């Protein structure tokens, strides 16, 4: 059984079709590949909802992991003059390639492993793209 922490308020329909509103910092339990909050299944650990709102916290670093993932994503999504150069760095970097979903050759999708990566790897990627982490 694993532990996840909410990295930003989660509002969506759960896997059971129920509206959920989970506050920042709430702790969820993982069992059998599903995340549970207050005893109810919310989503699968490999779902987009899990990627968007929750960070693995088995090592007690879920809050830090969540801030790093959020900062990396925000920096890469920013459409300014540095947009393409940032992505060029990601595409060329060996460590980043480890976290890319291989089934898409034309565009980048982060894999499940990215969202659960060691803090050192996330710090490296954040520095690579110039992400500011609070």
DOPA-240742 format. One line per 3 residues: number of its first residue (from 0); for each residue x, y, z of N, C-alpha, C. Coordinates in steps of 0.05 Angstrom, whole numbers. Layout:
<sites>
NUM = X,Y,Z,X,Y,Z,X,Y,Z  ...
</sites>
This chain:
<sites>
0 = 17,-24,0,0,0,0,18,25,0  13,43,-19,29,67,-21,14,91,-11  28,113,-12,17,138,-2,22,160,-23
3 = 2,176,-28,3,199,-47,-6,224,-32  3,247,-42,-5,272,-30,-16,289,-53  -37,305,-47,-49,323,-66,-31,347,-70
6 = -22,352,-95,-3,374,-100,-18,400,-108  -42,397,-117,-60,421,-121,-88,411,-119  -106,429,-111,-134,421,-107,-144,405,-130
9 = -157,382,-124,-166,364,-144,-197,365,-146  -207,374,-169,-236,374,-174,-240,360,-200  -253,337,-199,-259,321,-223,-279,299,-215
12 = -288,285,-235,-305,262,-230,-288,238,-224  -293,224,-202,-277,201,-195,-282,178,-214  -266,157,-211,-269,133,-227,-297,120,-223
15 = -310,127,-201,-337,118,-195,-359,137,-205  -350,159,-218,-369,179,-229,-379,199,-208  -366,200,-186,-373,219,-164,-355,243,-165
18 = -367,267,-162,-352,292,-161,-334,291,-136  -308,297,-140,-290,299,-117,-279,327,-115  -272,335,-91,-260,361,-86,-240,356,-64
21 = -215,350,-71,-195,342,-52,-176,365,-48  -173,375,-23,-156,398,-19,-126,392,-21  -111,414,-27,-81,412,-28,-71,400,-2
24 = -52,382,-4,-39,370,19,-53,345,30  -77,339,20,-91,315,30,-76,290,23  -77,271,40,-62,245,36,-82,224,26
27 = -74,210,5,-89,189,-7,-73,163,-4  -88,141,-2,-75,115,0,-78,101,-27  -56,87,-35,-57,71,-60,-60,42,-53
30 = -77,29,-67,-81,0,-64,-89,-12,-90  -74,-31,-100,-81,-45,-125,-82,-27,-149  -65,-6,-149,-64,12,-172,-85,34,-171
33 = -101,36,-150,-121,57,-147,-114,75,-124  -122,100,-126,-119,119,-104,-145,122,-89  -144,121,-63,-168,123,-46,-166,147,-28
36 = -188,162,-26,-191,184,-8,-216,181,8  -213,182,34,-236,177,53,-250,151,46  -235,131,39,-245,104,35,-257,99,7
39 = -259,119,-10,-271,115,-36,-249,117,-58  -252,100,-78,-233,100,-101,-237,126,-116  -214,139,-122,-215,165,-136,-206,162,-165
42 = -183,149,-169,-172,146,-196,-150,125,-196  -142,117,-220,-119,98,-222,-93,114,-219  -72,101,-209,-47,115,-206,-34,123,-232
45 = -43,110,-254,-32,117,-281,-51,134,-297  -71,145,-285,-91,162,-299,-80,191,-302  -92,205,-320,-85,233,-324,-92,249,-298
48 = -114,242,-285,-121,256,-260,-99,252,-239  -88,228,-237,-67,223,-218,-42,240,-225  -35,241,-251,-12,257,-260,-17,287,-254
51 = -41,296,-258,-47,325,-255,-49,335,-226  -57,317,-208,-63,327,-181,-47,314,-158  -36,291,-162,-24,276,-139,5,269,-144
54 = 20,267,-122,48,259,-123,53,236,-103  68,217,-112,75,194,-95,91,205,-71  84,194,-48,96,204,-23,107,181,-6
57 = 113,158,-17,123,136,-2,150,142,12  165,161,1,191,168,12,189,193,29  165,204,33,161,228,49,168,254,34
60 = 173,251,8,181,274,-9,159,282,-29  134,274,-24,112,279,-42,107,309,-47  109,325,-26,105,354,-30,127,366,-47
63 = 151,359,-42,174,369,-59,171,359,-87  165,333,-90,161,321,-117,139,336,-132  117,342,-119,95,356,-131,103,384,-140
66 = 118,398,-123,126,425,-131,145,424,-155  163,405,-155,182,402,-178,167,395,-204  149,376,-203,134,368,-227,118,392,-236
69 = 104,405,-218,88,428,-226,105,450,-239  128,456,-228,145,477,-238,156,469,-266  164,444,-269,174,435,-295,153,437,-316
72 = 129,428,-310,107,429,-329,100,458,-336  98,475,-316,91,503,-322,112,516,-339  137,511,-334,159,523,-350,158,513,-379
75 = 153,488,-383,153,477,-410,128,486,-425  106,492,-411,82,500,-425,82,530,-432  100,545,-420,101,574,-424,109,580,-453
78 = 91,594,-467,96,601,-496,109,628,-498  135,629,-494,151,653,-497,173,647,-517  192,666,-519,214,662,-539,232,638,-532
81 = 231,629,-507,248,606,-499,234,579,-501  209,579,-511,193,555,-512,208,532,-527  214,537,-552,227,516,-568,255,508,-557
84 = 272,528,-550,298,520,-539,296,503,-514  276,508,-497,273,491,-473,266,462,-481  247,460,-500,240,433,-509,263,419,-524
87 = 278,434,-538,302,423,-552,321,410,-531  325,424,-509,342,413,-487,330,386,-477  304,386,-473,291,362,-462,294,339,-482
90 = 289,344,-508,291,323,-528,319,312,-530  339,328,-526,367,320,-529,379,307,-504  366,310,-481,377,302,-456,372,272,-450
93 = 394,258,-443,392,229,-438,374,223,-414  377,238,-392,360,233,-369,330,237,-375  324,259,-390,296,264,-397,285,242,-414
96 = 301,231,-432,291,209,-449,282,185,-433  293,181,-410,285,160,-392,256,163,-383  246,187,-383,219,193,-373,200,200,-395
99 = 207,194,-420,189,199,-443,174,174,-450  148,177,-456,133,154,-465,142,148,-494  151,123,-499,163,116,-524,144,113,-548
102 = 118,110,-542,100,105,-564,94,129,-582  103,152,-575,99,176,-591,125,187,-600  130,185,-626,156,194,-637,156,224,-643
105 = 132,236,-649,130,263,-658,127,284,-636  118,276,-613,114,294,-591,120,281,-564  123,298,-544,133,289,-518,109,285,-499
108 = 108,262,-487,90,257,-465,106,245,-442  104,257,-419,118,246,-396,106,220,-387  123,201,-379,114,175,-370,106,175,-341
111 = 94,153,-332,87,149,-304,112,153,-287  135,143,-296,159,145,-281,168,174,-275  162,192,-294,169,220,-289,154,231,-264
114 = 129,225,-263,112,236,-241,120,223,-214  136,202,-214,144,188,-190,175,187,-188  188,205,-203,217,204,-205,231,212,-179
117 = 256,203,-176,271,212,-152,275,242,-153  276,254,-130,278,283,-127,303,293,-142  325,279,-141,350,288,-155,345,291,-185
120 = 331,272,-196,325,273,-225,307,297,-232  287,301,-215,269,323,-220,283,350,-216  300,352,-197,316,377,-194,334,382,-218
123 = 346,361,-229,362,364,-253,345,374,-276  322,362,-281,304,370,-303,295,399,-299  288,406,-274,279,433,-268,301,453,-275
126 = 326,447,-268,348,465,-274,353,466,-304  350,443,-318,354,442,-347,335,461,-361  310,462,-353,290,479,-367,287,506,-354
129 = 301,511,-333,300,537,-319,274,541,-303  264,520,-292,240,521,-276,246,533,-248  229,550,-239,232,561,-212,214,546,-193
132 = 226,535,-173,212,518,-153,209,534,-127  184,536,-118,179,551,-93,183,533,-69
</sites>
